[in-house]
Amino acid sequence: MLAIINYGLGNLTSIQNMCRRIGVEAMITDDPVLIGKAERLILPGVGHFRKGMENLHASGLKPFLDKLVLEEKRPILGICLGAQLMTKHSEEGDVEGLGWVDANTIRFREEGLKGLKVPHMGWREIILQGSNPLWENLPAEPRFYFVHSYHFDFQRADEVAATAVYGAEFVCAFRKGNVYGTQFHPEKSHKFGMKVLENFSRIKAEP
Amino acid sequence: MSQVRIIPVLLLKNGGLYKTVRFKNARYVGDPINTVKIFNEKEADELVLLDFNASQEKRGPDFKKISEIAGEAFMPMGYGGGIRTLDDAKRVFDGGFEKVVLNSILFEDLSIIEQIGNIYGAQAVVASVDVKKSLFGKQKVYGQSGTRGSGLDPVEWVRQLEGAGAGEIFLNSIDRDGTWEGYDIDLVREVSKAVSLPVIACGGAGNIQDLKQAIHEGGASAVAAGSMFVYQKKGMGVLISFPAEKLKI
């Protein structure tokens, strides 16, 4: 069973429906008991970073998720804002994140954009970095759907799972042990998105 | 090189999909769920669903119906029609849409853009602008599915919308809607130049050359169309299609 964590922001139904389409049982829930029982977690989210953190704090989910993810090493996939929340800090609202990965969330820099518009919105081919169970059976440079004004900023290359180019190259996916994150939306990316969710649904908890 | 989004526009009415000509003469073209499934198979870049008479009929969105439709879409999808409050928008996002499309409400309350943007991000707020030539030959902005003149000049209006925090402009030429005559390129160019936001051109596309023209000559960031994706050809039967060719800027 896969739990899609409902903390009051974003596109949860589409993730659940894509899971159903690929034969993966997924529930949308904010119930710690059900989340605790799930083998894998998805932290979705569309919206403002500050609002996201506020909701995670207010619902009491933060310390609970910290324990599941950091101590019990439950596989978790952050999508878009959900992935950004896993970083240490965001420039969007100047707030602290969950800090599960050694990165920050920063706004697209004018100098890198070369005149391109923010938000970065639309389909883009991504460059897969290193080996990663999420990328199994994907072709080189698969295309995914992006909608965002902020992106991950990593200091360490070994946690970077994919990059994309929007004016300048930026990190669009990461992996640190059991913690996975994608800036793009697999649930809105047709067959490649289905493949990523399918791959995630097969990832086993680390001993 | 950047890939340009090609966006089929689906018009919802009483649970069915329709297509209009100059915003009138709505003709039934099929069931929305089936249509979305076909666009899944064809891997359309994005969809826009508009309950086009909602504001005119003083109705809100049919949340149950539109959520059913969004649940079938494995591509980004925007919804417009009858959204008047932050709570309406919230229910649309919760229903599985990535974007809300606002139109009639903007003539009364521009602050709704920021209210929604503060929570869901500016990229999720699309300001829809319907334009047609007035009696005196000037391009003017219309509300309530093109039935209510606002007297506003499109260029001035989109600048206001940008200032109010909109993430995208969905620019529709009422005069070209359903005509297959190509986009109003002058209008697309003027509006694209006036704002730094992405502008989605809509109204009049009949073939892939029209789409390219809106991008290369009009400066549009994305292109939308109805008839071209739901009919075989002008005056012919329903056939859902989507171009295999990818457009790049």
Interface residues (C-beta under 8 A of the other chain):
Chain A: L9 G10 N11 L12 T13 S14 N17 M18 R21 V46 G47 H48 K51 L116 K117 P119 M121 G122 W123 R124 R143 Y145 V147 H148 S149 H185 E187 K188 S189 H190 K191 G193 M194
Chain B: S2 Q3 V4 R5 N40 E43 D45 E46 S67 A70 G71 E72 A73 F74 M75 P76 M77 F93 D94 G95 G96 F97 E98 N118 I119 Y120 G121 A122 Q123 A124 G167 E168 S196 L197 P198 S221 A222
